[in-house]
């Protein structure tokens, strides 16, 4: 196992080393943590040693850490946000009666001192010298004892003590299904510094951004608890609980009250674990020798669902590998815990007592995040659509792939969500910071549905083959890095040869919409003139299908001038005529069909349904 881990460490580190030699740079961290959990009080103490490598061209005089647990205190920014957002997350509020009415109250506001979360830092040193620290909400601001010059390393050491909050959002204790510990974002976590500067966002409720690095974590806890999470367990035969190698005796002292679980995780940007006394632990062989771990509560009502989930998870991972690129680690864990479904490095925490379809759907989504966020680590706070949207795209493809009955367009739900948001008049650009949305619903649709449509419309723009090749190139070029929106656009441009800057701008930086229509065709002798109009601000190339009264069909394709590109015929069995391009400045375009109007039964703009035209009713002419 040590040789295997060394191989993977070298393999995963290569991407970072390559990046430093091509103008791109990213910071690097090596964590070593020892923590002891008191399961009777839900408090823990630990030490952390962090070796920080400054690969930037800047000299750093400060660094910042995230202290996520501090959000779970009355009066925190997260508490204030719950109380003021129009549609607070149902998991984070209690409904209370006020006379004849019902109102929602922040659960954080009602926490007692022994129910809150906190993370306190003491004895902070840099290379043995005391540094000045200040805790500001969920951020620790550190004024360094000495600046970190470019291309140098420094070592930070600290001690911390924390309290696990009542389960409210993502992390916590005793969740709705009785899981004892869901330990997400539990440790002092270095904030990311990149070409844009520091990303020390307060924790208000949204997603995360972290520094790539290696984790060496030892967790001491009551011996009856079973753990699962990020990384590779180093001392299986000291632990037991279903982890030990076959035929090897577990070496736990009989009188021991605690066990120390030792994990290592190479090239990740997060470390998460969960623990419970009543976990069943199954290990199933996945594709490419990946161990798939399943940890779930011993509840007879739901055990069969978890058993049935296991082969489906392996099928999904195999499909994701083929679609995007190989999962780069040798373990992945599906763990019952948390408050719904949330992706973490090499694992997910999900609720597990619903229907099988729900369990499978959440697993499909969260595991897809292993590609879009935990290998392609974009900044979720600024570009949530890149991970949530792309993950939803992969999830829908995967669920359709393993379904008994496949559908032609598995993305219809995403289109419906997007159209409902546009019609509400509440849409904001995808460049809006995740914490700035007025409503949770608008944030969700913007990130998940509209983010998914970014890819489905790329399929429309450059063709399915080019899109799928673009995803593989994007993964190959940017794995173990922090890609930006321009990177997926450039990957697609390099594969297809199309110019796509206009698309990235209109779709992600504005709320411009797509709306094309067909005017009443005109008969001109034995020919027909068709006039199309662009009503919305956002341009697109046009696929057009013409159906005739004799049952025959033909298609027409109108390239978009600013794309400088002609798409391959998506339906080679059908005759296609490529017309002259259409420039955005012209609101209408005419073309001729060399048949009488009386022979035309129907004309349809975008028969594939992949273009997010907000008024489908004017996309069809029927005679």
N, C-alpha and C positions, 0 to 999 in steps of 0.2 A: 504493500500500500504506500510506503514512503517513497519508493521509486516512482510509482504512478503519480503521486501528488507532485513530486518534483517535476515530472514531465509536463503535467498540466500547468504548474506554476510558470515554467519556462515558456510554454505555448501561449498562455494568456498574457504574459508580460510582454511578449514580442510586439503586440499591437501598440502598446504604450511606447516602447523603445522606437519603433518605426515612426510613430507620430512625432517624436521629438526631433527626428532628422528630416522632416519634410515641411518645416515652418509652423506646423500645428504643435501646440503644447498643452499639457494638462498636468495638474498637480497630482501628487501621489502620497498615500498614507499607509503606514503599517501600524495596526492596532495590536496591542497585547493587553488583555483585560482578565482580571480575576474577580469574580463576584460571588458573594454568599447571600442566598435568599432565605429569609425567615418566613416560612409558610404560615405561621400562626399570626403574624402581624402584617404580612405583605410588604415588609420593608427589606431593603437589600443594601449591602455595602460593597464597595469595590475599589480596585485600583486600576489605573489606566496608564499605559506607556504608549505614546504615539510618536513615531518617527515621521516627520513631515518633510517631504522633498519639494523644494520650490523650483519647479521647471519653468517658471514664468520669467520674462525679462525684467520684472519689477522687484525692487527691494521692499520687503514687507515689514512694517513697523507694528502692525496689529494683526491678530487673527480672531476669528469668531467661531464659537461652538453653538450648536442647537441643544437646548434643554427642553425637549418636547413635553416631558411630564408636567412642566410648570403651567401648561395650558389648562390643566384640569383643577383649577382653583377658582373660587368665587371672585369675580371682578377681573378675571383675565380677559385678554382680547378675544379669545374664543368664546368666553361667556358673553361678552358684550355683543359679539356678532350674532350669536344664537338669539339674543333678545331683540335684535334690531332688523334682521333680515326678514323679508316678506314671507318666505316659506321655509322656516327652519327645518332641518333634518329631523324626521320623526324619531330617530334613535336618540336624539340629543335633547328631547323635551318631554315633559309630563303634561298631560291634559288635566286641568283642574277646573272645578265648578266655581263660578263667581255669580251668585244669584241664579238667574235662569240661563245664563250664558256659560260657555266653555272657552277657556283660553289656554294657550300653551306657555309653559314656564320652563326656563332653562334648567336642565338637570344639574349642570355644573354649579349654578347659583345655590342649589340646595345641599351641596356636599358638606358633610361634617368634617372636622379636622382629620379624623382617622379614615376618611373615605377619599380625600383629595389625592392628587398626584403631585409629587415634587421631585426635584433633582438638585441637590446641593453640592457645590464644588469647594474643596479645601486643598491646601498644600500644593498649589499650582506652581510648578517650576519649569524653567526652560534650561536645559543642559545643566541642571543642578542649581541654577540661580532663580530666586523668587521673582515672579512676574506679577504685574498689577492686573487684577481681574475685577469686573463689575457685572453682576447679573441684572439684566434688564428684561423682565418677562421671560420669554422662552429663548433668549439669546444671552450667551456669556461673551462679553467683550474683553479681550486680553491685550493689554499694552505690553509688548515684549521687553524682556530684559536686554536683548540685543536684536537688531534688525536681521532678517533672513535675506541674504543677498541672493541674486539669481544663481541657479544651478548649485545650490547647497542644501544640506540637510540640517535639521535641528530636532532635538528630542524633548517632548513635553511629557511631564508626569503629573498626576493629580490623584486625589482620592475623591470618591463620591459616595453619597448615600441618597437613596431614593425611596419613595413609597409608590406602590402600584395603585392607581386610582380604581374606584368602582368602574366597571366597563361602561363607557359612554361612546367613545369613538375610536375604533381600531384597536388600541391597546387597553389593557385593564384586567381586572380580576373578576372571577365569577360571572361570566357572561350569561346571556339569556338562556343558553343551553347547559349551563353548569360547568363549563370549562374553567379550571382554577386560575390559570395564568396565560394571558395572551401578551407576550413581551415584545411589542413592536415599538421602535423608536424609544428605547428605554435607557440608553447610555449617552454620555456626552459625545456628540457627533460633530466632527469638524465641518464647518460650512465650506461651500465650494467657492474658489477664486478662479476666474477664467479671464478670457480676453475682454469681457464686459466689466470685470471687477468682482467685488464680493457679492455673494448671494446669501445674505443673512436675513432671510425673510422670517418674520414672526410666525409661529404656528397658530393659524386661525381656524383651520379645518381642512385645508386642501392637501395637495400632494407634496412631494419631496424632491430634493436635489442633493446629491452626495458626491464625495471624492472617491475616485477609484483607488483600491488598495487591497491589502491582505489582512485578514483577521485571525488572531489566535486568542480564543476565548475559553476560559475555564469557569464553569458554573457549579457551585456547591449547593445542594438542595437535599431535602428529606429523601431518604433512599426509596420510598414508596412511589415517588413521582416518576413518570415517564416523560422524556423530553424529545422534541423534534424541532427542526428549524434549518437555519443556514449552515452550510459547511459540511465537512466530513468528520465524523466522530473518530477520535484518535485512540480511545481506550475502550473499545467494544467489550473486551473480555473482563474488564473491571466493572462493567455496567450491567450487562444482561439485558433484561427488558426487550428481548427479541432482536437486539443488535449484534450479539456475539457471533463469531464465526462458528460454522457447523462443527459439532464434535469437540469443541473446546470448552473446558470447565470455567465457569465464571468465578473470578477470584475475589469477590466481595467478602470482607471479614464479617462473620456472623453477627457480631455485636455492633457493627457500624450503624449509626443513626442517619448518616448522610452519605451521598455519593458526589463525586466531582466529575462532571461531564466535560471533556476536553474536545473542543471543536477547532478546526482550521478551515478557513475559506479563502481560496486564492482569487484575486482580481474580482472583487465585488464592491458595491458602494453602499452596503447596508448589512446589518446582521440582526436577525429576528429569531425568537424561539417561543415555544409554548410548552406548557407542562400541566399534567393532570394525573391523578392517581388511578383513574379508571380508563386510560387509553388502551384500546386494542391497537397493536402495531403489526401491520402487514408490509412485506417487501415483495415487489413484483419486478421482474426483469423488463425493462423498457428497451427501446431501440438503441443501437450502438453501445450496448453494455451499461446503460444508465439504470441505476437502482431507483425505482419509484417507491417511495415510502408513503404509507397511508396510516395516519394516527387519528382515531375517532373513538368517541365514548362507547362504552359497552352497554348499548341500549338495544334490546331485542327487536324493537319496532323498526330500527333503521340500519341494523347490521347488514342486511341483504342489499340495501341500496349502495352501501360502501363497498361491498364485495363486487357488485355489478359495475361500479364505477371504474374498477381497476383496469380491466382490459380496454375499456373505452379511452382511458387516459393514455395508455400506451399507443393506441391507434391515433389519437390526436397528436401526440408528440411526433410520431412518425410522419404524419402529414405536414406538420409545421416545419420539420426538418427539411422535407422535400420542397416546401413552398418558399421558405426564406433562407435556410441554412441550418447546419447542425447545431443542436443545443450543445454548448461547449463544456458543460460540467458532467460529472458522473453520478450525480444524485439530484432528485427533485422530490419534495415532500408536499403532500396534500394533507393539511392539518385542520381538524375541527377546532375552531376558536374564533376570536374576533367578534365582529358585529355585522357581518354580511359576507363580503369577499374582498380581499385586499392582497395585492401582489407584494412579494418581498424577494430578496435574493435567494434563489434556489428553493423557494417554498411559497406556499400561500396559506393564509388563515381564512377559513370559510365556515359559515354556519352549515350544519349537517343534518338537520332533522326535518327538512321539508320533503318535497316529492323528489323522485329520482331525476326527472327531467330538469328540475331546478338545480339539483346538486351537480348534474353533468354540465349544464349551461354555465354555471358560475366557475366550475373547474376549467372548462374550455376557455373562458375569458381570462381568468387569472393566470393560467399557465402560459397563454399567449403573450402575456406581459414579460415572460422570461426573455423573449426576443425584443419586444418593443417596450423597453425601459430598463430591463436588467441586463441587457447586452448593448442595446442602442439607448444610451442613457441621456435623453434630452432633458432639458429643464422643464419639468412638469408644471411649475407655477406659471411660467411664461408661455409655454407651448403645450398645454395639456392635450390638445387635439392630436399631437404627434404620437403620443403613447396610447391614449384612450381610443382615439379614432382608428389608428392602425391595428391596435389589438382587436377592436370590434370587427374590423374587416377580416382579420385572420380567423377570429372565432366563428364568424358566420360562414366563411368558406369551409372551415373544419367541421362544424356541426352539420353542414349540408353534405360533406363528403362521407361522414359515417352514418348519415340518416338512412332509414329503410326506404323512404320515398324522397327523392331529391327534387328540388325546385329549380326552375330556370334562373330566377333572380333571387338569391338569398338575402339581398340587401334592402328589401322593400320596407322593412321596419325603420331603417335609418332614414330613408327618404320621407316617410310619413312624419317622423319626429321633426326633421328639418322644416318641412312645409308648415307644420303646426306652429313652429316658432316664428317663422316669417309672417304668417297670418296674424300672430299675436301682436306684432308691432314692437316686441321687446328685444329683438335681436341686437347683440353687440358684436363688434369684430372679434375674430379669434385671437387677435393680438392683445385683447383685454387680459390683464393679470387675473389669475384664477380667484384671488381674494376680492376682486373689485366688482364682481357681478351682483346685480341687484337681487337676483333670484337664483336659488339653487337649480331650479328647473332649466333656466336659460343656460347656466354654466354646463349642465349635464348634456343638453342637446348640442350645444356648441362644440363640446369636447368629443363626445361619443359619436353622435349622429353626423354632424357636419364634418367632423374629422374623418369619419369613415368615407363620406362622400368625396373627400379630397382624392382618395385612391380609386373609388369606383368611377369617378369622372375622368381620372387619368386613363383608365381602361377605355373609356369612350374616346378620349383625345388621341391616344397613341396606339391603341389596340391592346388586347389582352396579353399577347405574347410579350410585347415590349414592356408592359407593366410588370409582369411577373419576373422578367429579366432585371428590371430596374430595382425591384425589391431585393433580389439576390445581390446585386451590385452594391446597393445601399448597405446591406448587412455586411458584406465582405469588406467594404472600404471603411466603415465606421463602427464596427463592433469594438467594445471596450473603450469607446470614446464618448464625447458629448455632442452628437449631431444637432444641427440647427435646421430650421425650415429650408434654408437655401440648399442644404446638402441632399435632401430627398429630391428637390427639384433638379439639381445638377446631375444626380444619378440618372433620372429619367431622361434628361437632355442628352447625356452621353450615350445612353442605350439607343434612343429613338432618333436623335438628330433634330428633334423639334425644339423650337424656342418656346420656353414655358414661363418666362418671368412674368408676363401679363397674368397668367393663371394664378401663380402664387400670390401676386399682389391683389387681384380682384377677390379671390376666394377667401384669403386669410386675413387681409388687412382692411377690408371694407365690408359693408353689408350690401354691396351691389348684388342684384338678383338677375337670374336668367329668365327671359320671357321672349319666345319667338312665336310668331303666328303665321297662318296661311290666309291670304285674302281670296275672295271668290275668283277662281280661274277664269280666263277670258278665251273664248273661241276665236281663232283667227284662221278662217278657212278650214282645212283638215288638220290643223295643228292647235295646240293649247298653250297659252302663256300663263305661267304660274308666278305669282308675286308673293314673296316672303317678306316679313317685316321683323325687325329687331325692336322690341318694346322695352325690355330691361336694359340696364346699363352694361351688364357683363356680356362680353362676346363669347361665341363658341363656333366651332365648325358645325356643319349640319349634315346629318345622315337623313335621307328622305326615302320613303318607300311608297311606290305607286302601285296600286292594285287595279286591274282592269276588269271589265264586265265579263270577259271570256275566261276569267280565272287565272290569267298570267300576271306576273309581277316583275317589276324591275326597280332598281335603286339608283339614287343619285347622291353624289357626295360633293359638298361645297367646302373646300378648305378655308381656313381662317388665314387671312393674309399675314398677320403678325406672327403666326406659328412657323411660317416658312417650311411647311411639312404637308405631306399627303399620306394619309393612313392607308394601310393595306385593307383590301376588301374584307370586312368581318364575316361576310357570307359568300364565299367564292362560288357557291352553287347558283347564285343569283347574278344576273347581268347587272353591272354597275357602270354608270357614266360619271366621270369626274368632270365637274364644271369648273369655270374660272373661280378664283378665290374671291372672298367677300371681305372688304376692309371695314373696320369698325365704324368709321365716320359716316358710312352710307346706311341710312336707316332701313332701306329696302333693297331687295335684289330680285331681278326677274330672270327666268330661264324658260326655254321652250321644250315642250314634250311633242314629239313628232307623231301624235295621234289626235284624233278628234276628241273634243271635250266629252262627247256623249259616250265614249268608250271608257271613261275614267270612273271607277267605282269609289275609290278612296285614296287619299294622300295623307301620309303620316310623317310628321317630324319626329325623329328619334324613335324608331320602333323598338329599340332595345330597352328603353326606359332608363338608361344610365345617365342621361343629362337631367340635372335637377331644375328643370323648367317649372316655374311656380304656378303656371296656368296651363294645365294639360288640355283644357277644353278647346283652346285655339290652336292646338298642334295637329288637329285632324280636320280634314275636309271630306265630307261625304256627299255624294250626289244622290 
